[in-house]
Amino acid sequence: MTQIWTRRAYDKPGPQDGQRILVDRIWPRGMSKDDLQLDAWMKDIAPSDDLRRWFGHDRDKWDAFRTRYAQELRDKPGTVGALRDRIAAGRVTLIYGAKDKTHNNAAALKAYLEET
């Protein structure tokens, strides 16, 4: 079974990462392409700007954020399908910029992919 990992953009890339895919709409501040060592930047799979701003990394809104983000993902079957194709090809690490390693869009996306 292929594993989906998450890793903060500011953490050093590792050889076990497989395909490294940035799943944020905004490029991580202060990071270069060389720093990130990405295979893809799938900004269209990131939460909408409105949802991202509403959430604001407020842990009290986490469950509602996951529900709203899942709805956005259901409305993007082509984009989600493209990511699933990459996952089917081997290990994928979803890269994100948020400070919170538990309550972020990559964690919500990973859960959505594993649950559906």
C-alpha positions as CSV (number, residue, x, y, z in Angstrom):
1,M,0.0,0.0,0.0
2,T,1.4,3.4,-1.0
3,Q,2.0,5.8,1.9
4,I,1.0,9.4,1.9
5,W,3.3,11.5,4.1
6,T,3.2,15.2,5.0
7,R,6.2,17.4,5.7
8,R,6.6,21.1,6.4
9,A,8.3,23.1,3.6
10,Y,10.9,24.3,6.1
11,D,12.0,20.8,7.1
12,K,14.9,19.3,5.2
13,P,13.9,17.0,2.3
14,G,14.6,13.3,2.9
15,P,15.4,10.4,0.6
16,Q,12.2,8.6,1.8
17,D,9.9,11.4,0.6
18,G,9.2,10.0,-2.8
19,Q,7.4,12.6,-4.9
20,R,7.3,15.9,-3.1
21,I,4.2,17.9,-4.0
22,L,3.5,21.4,-2.6
23,V,-0.2,21.6,-1.8
24,D,-0.4,25.2,-0.7
25,R,-1.8,28.0,-2.8
26,I,1.0,30.3,-1.6
27,W,4.7,29.7,-2.1
28,P,6.4,29.2,1.3
29,R,8.1,32.5,2.3
30,G,11.9,32.5,2.0
31,M,12.1,29.1,0.3
32,S,13.7,28.6,-3.2
33,K,12.9,25.9,-5.7
34,D,16.2,24.3,-4.8
35,D,15.4,24.3,-1.1
36,L,12.0,22.6,-1.6
37,Q,13.1,20.0,-4.2
38,L,9.6,19.6,-5.5
39,D,8.2,17.3,-8.1
40,A,5.0,19.4,-8.5
41,W,3.2,22.4,-7.2
42,M,-0.6,21.6,-7.1
43,K,-1.9,24.9,-6.0
44,D,-5.4,24.1,-7.4
45,I,-5.8,21.3,-4.8
46,A,-5.2,23.8,-1.9
47,P,-8.2,25.3,0.0
48,S,-9.7,28.3,-1.7
49,D,-8.5,31.7,-0.5
50,D,-11.8,32.3,1.3
51,L,-11.6,29.0,3.2
52,R,-7.9,29.5,4.0
53,R,-8.6,33.0,5.4
54,W,-11.7,31.8,7.3
55,F,-9.8,29.0,9.0
56,G,-6.7,31.1,9.9
57,H,-5.2,28.0,11.5
58,D,-7.7,28.3,14.4
59,R,-7.8,24.8,16.0
60,D,-11.4,25.5,17.2
61,K,-12.4,25.6,13.5
62,W,-10.5,22.4,12.5
63,D,-13.5,20.0,12.2
64,A,-15.5,22.6,10.2
65,F,-12.4,23.4,8.0
66,R,-12.0,19.7,7.2
67,T,-15.7,19.4,6.2
68,R,-15.6,22.5,4.1
69,Y,-12.3,21.5,2.5
70,A,-13.6,18.0,1.7
71,Q,-16.5,19.7,-0.1
72,E,-14.1,21.8,-2.2
73,L,-12.2,18.6,-3.0
74,R,-15.3,16.8,-4.1
75,D,-15.9,19.7,-6.5
76,K,-12.5,19.1,-8.1
77,P,-12.5,15.5,-9.3
78,G,-9.9,16.1,-12.0
79,T,-7.4,17.7,-9.7
80,V,-7.9,15.1,-7.0
81,G,-7.7,12.4,-9.6
82,A,-4.3,13.7,-10.8
83,L,-3.0,13.6,-7.3
84,R,-4.4,10.0,-6.9
85,D,-2.5,9.0,-10.1
86,R,0.7,10.3,-8.5
87,I,0.0,8.4,-5.3
88,A,-0.7,5.2,-7.3
89,A,2.8,5.5,-8.8
90,G,4.6,5.5,-5.4
91,R,5.1,7.3,-2.1
92,V,4.1,10.9,-2.1
93,T,4.9,13.6,0.5
94,L,2.5,16.5,0.7
95,I,4.4,19.7,1.4
96,Y,2.9,22.6,3.3
97,G,4.1,25.8,4.9
98,A,1.9,26.1,8.0
99,K,3.6,26.1,11.5
100,D,1.1,23.7,13.0
101,K,2.1,20.1,12.0
102,T,-1.3,18.7,12.9
103,H,-3.9,21.2,11.8
104,N,-3.1,22.2,8.3
105,N,-4.4,21.7,4.8
106,A,-1.9,18.9,4.0
107,A,-3.1,16.9,7.0
108,A,-6.7,17.5,6.0
109,L,-6.0,16.5,2.4
110,K,-4.1,13.3,3.5
111,A,-7.1,12.3,5.7
112,Y,-9.5,13.0,2.8
113,L,-7.5,10.9,0.4
114,E,-7.3,8.0,2.9
115,E,-11.0,8.1,3.8
116,T,-12.4,8.3,0.2
